[in-house]
Amino acid sequence: MYEAPYSPYDFTDKNSFAYETVLKRWPIILTNIIDTIYRRNHDFSLAIAEKDPSGEDMRITQATIDEGKAIIERIGKLKYEMARDRPLEPIQDDGEPQVEIYNTELTKLTEQGKGSWFQVPWLFSECFLYRLLRSYFVQSTHWKSYDPFLLQKQDTFKKSSRAIFQLATTMHELERDKEKLAADPANLNVIFKEMIQICLWGNATDLSMLTHLSHDDIQNLQSVGRDAQAARSEYILTDDQDKVWSHITGLKDGQVDFVLDNAGFELFTDFVFADFLVTYTPYVSKVVFHPKLLPWFVSDVTPPDFKSAISSLLSPAFFPPESEAQTTAHEQSEGAIPTPSERPESRTHLREMVTRWAGYLENGVFALSVPIDTPLGASDIKANFWTLPYPYWNMAELGPEVYNGLKNSGLVIFKGDLNFRKLTGDVRWPAWTPFREALGPLAGSFPILSLRTNKADVVVAVDKEKADKLDKSGEHWRYNGK
């Protein structure tokens, strides 16, 4: 097994984002889960009050409530022990994959004196946390298929309507000018740069990071269009857009793989980028999307998330009608002209575009790496690797089916921060370390593109002078998502 020449990030440095995570972020995430289950139980209680006390339905619902209370108690205990640097509890055998892998690794760390919440390596502990949480639900009877983050994901998705409608209109205009684009590759290159930046900045909406998220916050993060992209250009620290385009134009009927990150708006931007590649360029003919098989890092895409994204976008009721015409009081006083996202035809543009995506899924132009009806917690050799606690360095040995599936890909796009951490091992590389060096044995296995907004301490491929300047600025540039 490959070992990097630097130590992994952990919680011992009180100035690191790792330390802030265990001290602040995780308690908020755990509290949100508790609140979600509590509200769900409250709904069940109201349902009981409306039923015949002697009815079978009541007994089933009461059992669900009791199990919900037990899960709340376990998560509360976990939160208490985490704050006091208690040892990590082994994951009980719940019948789902990877229990032995996690527990074996925990045993090794415990023997090294690193088995408590403030001592374990950050990457391992964060993966362990989400697998442990999954086990609490799996060990129940009535909550096995419950995703504690689903409502949060859907809520944020609904609040993304303005950017979604605007992008739908943009893609409609591309469709209208399709022949002109095909006749001039230079124009296609310009559109490509807009599309890849949209896909990059879609990663900014990460629910595990944005634990206090307002409607305005979401809209600011998801602002699209040339002005927004231009304003963000100064925030791009490593820019290989020209290399990527040069590589893509060398493909012929190529396959592109997306190793997904967040559901909702980011998944939507992944679809938009994929749509551009297969619909408007002659270089790519198939896109494969790779999800997680269990609720993961709050907002990561699961097969149910992937499937519901299409149906939600096609549902006239998913986005509230008034969302099309939201303008601030200041904009109204200034006589603002409605943007394309606020025009009624944007709904038509969205329906047309997503109907095309649904057709691509039916005919195999778009594909999920696992069956689209795969339930939460299922085991599939084509996806189990993504929720292991290890870096991607040794993918060939640890996930041979995944590795072999990617070897012939024209380009593998790893979305988001966690994928970046796993690609680079989440170790203390100097920020100017070449990306290829940080990839370890994975380098050269297949073409890799990372699209990531910084939300963790690990950084590579940034110019030394630029990194030093940012470090001296006092800005938390390594993990503020900007």
C-alpha positions, 0 to 999 in steps of 0.5 A: 500500500502506498504511503505519502511522504507527509502525515495525514491531517488530523485534529491536533492542530487547533488552527486547522479546519479539521479541528473546527470540524470535530468541535463545531461542524459535526455537532451541528450536523448531528443535531440537525439529524436529531431534529429531523427524526424528532419532527418525523416522529411528531408527524407520526404522533399526529397520525396516531391521534387520528387513528383507531387506538385498536388498529394495526396501523397505530401499532406499526406507527408507535413502533416506528416512533419508539425506534426513532427515539432510540436512534435519537438517543444513540446519536445524542450519546455519540455527540456527547462522546465526540465532544469529550474525545472518547474512543470511537465505538466499533460499528455493529454488524448490520448486514451491510457492506464494509463493517469489518473494513472499518472496524479493522482499521479502527483496531489498528488506530486504537493500538497506535493510541489514535482511537479517540475522536480527537486523535484519529486521522480526519479522513478516516474519522469523517468516513467512519462517522457516516458509516456509523450513522448509517448503522443506527438506521439499518439496525432498526425495523422501520427506519432502514431505508430512511435518509436523514438528509433527504429533506435537507437536500430536497429543500435546498434543491427547491431553493435553487430554482432561479439558477436552474431556470436561468441555466435551462434558458441558456441551454435552450439558446444553445439548442437554437444555435447548435448548427452555428456552434458546430460550424465554429469550434472557437465558439464551442470552446468559449461555451465549454469554458462557461459550462465547466465553470458552472460545473465547478461552482455548482460544488459550492453548495455543500450541505455538510459545509453550509450548516447555516444556509439562508435563501439569499446565501444559496442564490448568491452561491448559485448565481450563473451567467457571464458576469458572475463567472467573470467575477469569480475568475480571480478565485480560481487558483488552478486553471487547466481549462485549456488543457481539458478542452485540448484533451476532450477535442482529441476524443472520438465517441469518447466516454466521460465519467462523473464521480459525483459529489452533492445532490440537488443543484450540483448534480443539476450542473453536472447534468448540464455539463454532461448534456453539453458534452454529448449534445453540442460537441462531436467528441463525447457520446456517453456519460457515466455517473458514479453515486454513493450507496448510502447517505454520505457527507450529508448531501452526496448523491445516492441512486434515489437522489439521482433518480428523483432529480429527473422526476422532480425537475419534470414536476410542475409542482416542485418549484413554487410558481412565485420563485420565477418572479422573485426580485428584491425591493431594491431591484423593483425600485430600480425598475429591474428587467426580469432575468431569463430565470424569471420568464414564464418560458423558462419552465418550458425550457427546463422541461424540454432539456430534462426530457432530453436527459430522461431520453438519454438515460433510456437509450444509454447516452447517460448511465448510472454506474449501478442500477438506477433503482438500487436502494440505500445500503445495497452492495454493488462492486461497481460502487462500494469503493467510493465509501471506503475510508481509504485514499484513491491511491490504491484503487487498483487493489482496493476497488478493482471493479471500479478501477477497471471500469474507469481504465478506458474512460476518455476522462474521469471528472472527480467532483468536489472536496471529498473526492479531492481529499481522497485523490491526494490522500488528505495529507500535508502536501506543500500547496505547490506539490504537482497534482500528478505527484499527489495522485501517487500510484493512481497517476497515469491510470486514466485521465483525471480532472478534479473540479473542487471548491476548497473546503478542507486543509489539503491543497496542491497544484497552487503556485508557491508565491500565490499560496504564500500570499494567501496564507499571509492574508489570514483568509481561510482560503483552504476551506471557505469554499470560495 
